[in-house]
Amino acid sequence: MTDFPGSPDSAARERDAAESASAFAHPAVAPDRTAAYGDHPDQVVDFYAPRDGRTGAPLVVLLHGGAWRSPYDRAHVSPLADFLARRGFAVANVEYRRGGDDIPRQRDGAEPGAGSAGPVAGRWPETFDDVAAALDAMPALASRELPGADVRRIVVSGHSAGGHLALWAAARHVLPEGSPWRLPAPPSLRGVVALAPIADFATAVGLGVCGGAVTQLLGGEAGSVLGGDAGAVLGGDAGAVLDGGAGSVLGGDAGAVLDSDAGSALGGDAVAVERAAHADPGVLLPTGIATAIVHGVEDIVVPPTVSEAYVDAAARSGETVGLTLLGGVGHFPLIDPSADACAVVAEELAQLAW
């Protein structure tokens, strides 16, 4: 990949590759119990009991990342689940349906995988159906499978695309009227700890996060990360996005990204814009749910600008969201039990859970 002004340099890419290799080097950890919350093979939850045998342990509901794409499943965060269980938490590691190269794009009439070099991001509406169903079923499932868990103290956490889903799960009571996932009242959660989340769709689309995954998730037109309107995202600095990708936050007009909205970022695509109103955490505010975000300053996969945009949006809505920025840390140490950043994650969870 050629370096462009503002794009990640070779050292940043090498660091990211090393961090990714470390996080994915851990063998998968088998759960203590597995239970289904639906009939589809992906509608399952792996449960990890607190390793010290305590009762009354708070429950962490963990949503894995991977750009909502099928090659990435819950197994890659099972070492994190085990790490948290060794810290005294009960853990529910949730699987959900993701996009793949075997399904049509998120529009009627499109060919499978059209316009994409790899699996499509997400399944609409199944990805959201599953997260909603899993959270709704969680108190009963956890009580049955982990009798030592205190289902009155649930904290939802997720990494990257899973961080998006964690924020979304805590905002279902502020979804638009008529949404099939809307709750009549706030969910019974102690809080949310989102790890490098794709938290604000306008900013993520503008930066081309995860190869246009947000646009794919929402059923945006194939062949364009930005839905054809790059200028609307960066206030005219289209080259900063198209040349720099996610790294353009360092050299492009980041302020213009933060001032844009999902509609302009998606180029006026009617399907994607309508769906964004039901899926973008950055517009589902305020939630009234205690929320903390942990993000690496050196993250070139989901730049911290994405989380900062969400925090700013929350502040405009009258809500305070905690943001911990970790220096010298990229995207993957947050889920790597061998990294110091993982201890920070555990502490953030503990502050909300206990």
Long-range contacts (C-beta under 8 A, 24 or more apart in sequence): 4-243, 4-244, 5-243, 5-244, 5-251, 6-240, 6-243, 6-244, 6-247, 6-248, 6-249, 6-250, 6-251, 6-252, 7-243, 7-244, 7-245, 7-247, 7-248, 7-250, 7-251, 8-245, 8-246, 8-247, 8-300, 12-247, 12-298, 12-300, 12-330, 13-300, 15-298, 15-330, 16-298, 16-300, 16-301, 16-330, 16-331, 16-332, 19-330, 19-331, 19-332, 19-333, 19-336, 19-339, 20-331, 20-332, 22-332, 22-333, 22-336, 22-338, 22-339, 23-76, 23-332, 23-333, 23-335, 23-336, 23-339, 24-76, 24-332, 26-79, 26-336, 26-337, 26-338, 27-79, 28-75, 28-76, 28-78, 28-79, 29-78, 29-79, 29-81, 29-82, 30-78, 31-78, 31-81, 31-93, 32-146, 33-145, 33-146, 35-141, 35-144, 35-145, 37-130, 37-133, 37-134, 37-137, 37-138, 37-141, 38-130, 38-133, 40-97, 40-130, 42-95, 42-96, 42-97, 42-98, 42-130, 43-95, 43-96, 43-97, 43-130, 43-133, 43-134, 44-95, 45-92, 45-93, 45-94, 45-95, 45-134, 45-138, 45-141, 45-145, 46-74, 46-78, 46-81, 46-92, 46-93, 46-95, 47-90, 47-91, 47-92, 47-93, 47-141, 47-142, 47-145, 47-146, 48-81, 48-82, 48-84, 48-85, 48-90, 48-91, 48-92, 48-93, 49-85, 49-90, 49-146, 49-148, 49-149, 50-85, 50-88, 50-89, 50-90, 50-148, 51-85, 51-86, 51-88, 52-88, 53-148, 54-88, 54-148, 55-147, 55-148, 56-148, 56-150, 57-88, 57-89, 57-90, 57-148, 57-149, 57-150, 58-89, 58-90, 58-149, 58-150, 58-153, 58-154, 58-155, 58-190, 58-349, 58-353, 58-354, 59-89, 59-90, 59-91, 59-92, 59-138, 59-142, 59-146, 59-149, 59-150, 59-151, 59-153, 59-154, 59-155, 60-84, 60-89, 60-90, 60-91, 60-92, 60-154, 60-155, 60-156, 60-157, 60-349, 60-353, 61-92, 61-94, 61-134, 61-135, 61-138, 61-154, 61-155, 61-156, 61-157, 61-166, 62-91, 62-92, 62-93, 62-94, 62-157, 62-158, 62-162, 63-94, 63-96, 63-131, 63-156, 63-157, 63-158, 63-159, 63-162, 63-163, 63-165, 63-166, 63-169, 64-93, 64-94, 64-95, 64-158, 64-159, 64-162, 65-158, 65-159, 65-160, 65-161, 65-162, 65-163, 65-196, 65-335, 66-98, 66-160, 66-161, 66-162, 67-121, 67-160, 67-161, 67-210, 67-211, 67-213, 68-98, 68-99, 68-121, 68-122, 68-127, 68-161, 68-213, 68-217, 69-98, 69-99, 69-100, 69-118, 69-119, 69-120, 69-121, 69-122, 69-213, 70-98, 70-99, 70-100, 70-101, 70-119, 71-119, 72-98, 73-98, 76-335, 77-159, 77-162, 77-335, 79-335, 79-336, 79-337, 80-159, 80-335, 80-336, 80-337, 80-342, 80-345, 82-337, 83-337, 83-342, 83-346, 84-346, 84-349, 87-346, 87-350, 89-346, 89-349, 89-353, 90-142, 90-146, 90-148, 90-149, 90-150, 92-138, 92-141, 92-142, 92-146, 94-131, 94-134, 96-127, 96-130, 96-131, 96-134, 96-165, 97-123, 97-126, 97-127, 97-129, 97-130, 98-122, 98-123, 98-127, 99-123, 99-127, 99-216, 99-217, 105-216, 105-219, 105-222, 106-216, 106-217, 106-218, 106-219, 106-271, 107-219, 107-271, 110-222, 114-222, 115-221, 115-222, 115-223, 116-216, 116-222, 117-211, 118-211, 120-216, 121-161, 121-210, 121-212, 121-213, 121-214, 121-216, 121-217, 122-213, 122-216, 122-217, 124-217, 124-218, 124-219, 124-275, 125-180, 127-165, 127-217, 128-168, 128-181, 128-278, 128-279, 129-180, 129-181, 131-165, 131-168, 131-169, 132-169, 132-172, 132-181, 135-169, 135-187, 139-188, 152-188, 153-190, 153-353, 153-354, 154-188, 154-189, 154-190, 155-189, 155-190, 155-191, 155-192, 155-193, 155-349, 155-352, 155-353, 156-189, 156-191, 156-192, 156-193, 157-192, 157-193, 157-194, 157-195, 157-345, 157-349, 158-194, 158-195, 158-197, 159-195, 159-196, 159-197, 159-334, 159-335, 160-195, 160-196, 160-197, 160-198, 160-210, 160-301, 160-302, 160-331, 161-198, 161-210, 161-213, 162-195, 162-197, 163-194, 163-195, 163-196, 163-197, 163-198, 163-199, 163-293, 164-194, 164-197, 164-198, 164-199, 164-281, 166-192, 166-193, 166-194, 166-197, 167-192, 167-194, 167-197, 167-199, 167-281, 167-284, 167-291, 167-310, 168-279, 168-281, 168-284, 170-287, 170-289, 170-291, 171-281, 171-284, 171-285, 171-287, 171-289, 173-287, 174-284, 174-285, 174-286, 174-287, 175-278, 175-284, 176-277, 176-278, 179-278, 181-278, 186-287, 186-288, 186-289, 187-289, 189-289, 190-290, 190-352, 190-353, 191-289, 191-290, 191-291, 191-292, 191-352, 191-353, 192-289, 192-290, 192-291, 192-292, 192-352, 193-292, 193-293, 193-294, 193-345, 193-348, 193-349, 193-352, 194-291, 194-292, 194-293, 194-294, 194-307, 195-293, 195-294, 195-295, 195-334, 195-335, 195-345, 196-294, 196-295, 196-296, 196-299, 196-301, 196-302, 196-304, 196-307, 196-331, 196-334, 197-281, 197-293, 197-295, 197-302, 197-306, 197-307, 197-310, 198-302, 198-306, 199-281, 199-282, 199-293, 199-306, 199-307, 199-309, 199-310, 200-280, 200-281, 200-282, 200-306, 200-307, 200-309, 200-310, 200-313, 201-262, 201-265, 201-276, 201-279, 201-280, 201-282, 202-233, 202-257, 202-260, 202-261, 202-262, 202-264, 202-265, 202-280, 202-282, 202-309, 203-257, 203-258, 203-260, 203-265, 203-282, 203-305, 203-306, 203-309, 204-302, 204-306, 205-233, 205-262, 205-265, 205-266, 206-233, 206-234, 206-241, 206-257, 206-260, 206-265, 207-241, 207-245, 207-246, 207-248, 207-249, 207-257, 207-303, 207-305, 207-306, 208-241, 208-245, 208-246, 208-248, 209-246, 209-301, 209-302, 209-303, 209-306, 210-301, 210-302, 215-266, 215-269, 215-272, 217-279, 218-266, 218-269, 218-271, 218-272, 218-275, 218-276, 218-279, 219-271, 219-272, 219-275, 220-266, 220-267, 220-269, 220-271, 220-272, 221-267, 221-269, 221-272, 224-267, 226-265, 226-266, 226-267, 227-265, 227-266, 227-267, 227-268, 227-269, 227-272, 228-267, 229-264, 229-265, 229-266, 229-267, 229-268, 232-260, 232-264, 232-265, 232-267, 233-257, 233-260, 233-264, 233-265, 234-260, 235-259, 235-260, 246-300, 246-301, 246-302, 246-303, 247-300, 247-303, 249-303, 249-305, 254-305, 257-305, 257-309, 258-305, 258-308, 258-309, 258-312, 281-310, 282-309, 282-310, 282-313, 283-313, 285-313, 285-314, 285-317, 285-319, 286-314, 286-317, 286-318, 286-319, 287-319, 288-319, 290-352, 291-319, 291-321, 291-322, 292-321, 292-322, 292-323, 292-324, 292-348, 292-351, 292-352, 293-321, 293-322, 293-323, 293-324, 294-324, 294-326, 294-334, 294-341, 294-344, 294-345, 294-348, 295-323, 295-324, 295-325, 295-326, 296-325, 296-326, 296-328, 296-329, 296-330, 296-331, 296-333, 296-334, 296-341, 297-325, 297-326, 297-327, 297-328, 297-329, 298-327, 298-328, 298-329, 298-330, 299-329, 299-330, 299-331, 300-330, 300-331, 301-330, 301-331, 301-332, 302-331, 322-348, 324-348
